[in-house]
Amino acid sequence: MHDLTVEISDKEKDFEVYIKGEIDLNNINQIENILDEGINKGKNIIIDMKDVRFIDSTGIGLLVKTYKTLKSEGKTIEIRN
């Protein structure tokens, strides 16, 4: 089972994303769309992964891609927990 819950807190300078569950090929597009929303708003992204039970290589790849995109735009990504 690939349970996933994502909560977003869109603040003035930061786009905070709280992820609970598993990050894998089955739900990577959902997470990518959410991260793209933060990127498109020109905000720094904070991802809280305290309750992530599993992340596969597609999830790691997405984090790296998001980092590179934000860095090229002078923004940051912070991964917590």
Long-range contacts (C-beta under 8 A, 24 or more apart in sequence): 2-26, 2-27, 4-30, 4-31, 6-30, 6-31, 6-34, 8-34, 8-37, 10-38, 10-41, 10-43, 11-43, 13-43, 13-44, 14-43, 14-44, 14-45, 14-46, 15-41, 15-43, 15-44, 15-45, 15-46, 16-45, 16-46, 16-47, 16-48, 17-45, 17-46, 17-47, 17-48, 18-48, 18-50, 18-51, 19-47, 19-48, 19-49, 19-51, 19-52, 20-51, 20-52, 21-51, 21-52, 21-53, 22-52, 22-53, 22-54, 22-55, 23-52, 23-54, 23-55, 23-56, 23-58, 23-59, 23-62, 24-54, 24-55, 24-56, 24-58, 24-59, 25-56, 25-58, 28-58, 28-59, 28-62, 31-59, 31-62, 32-62, 35-62, 35-66, 39-66, 39-69, 39-70, 39-73, 39-75, 42-73, 42-75, 43-75, 44-70, 44-75, 44-76, 44-77, 44-78, 45-70, 45-75, 45-76, 45-77, 45-78, 46-77, 46-78, 46-80, 47-77, 47-78, 47-79, 47-80, 48-80, 48-81, 49-79, 49-80, 49-81, 50-80, 50-81
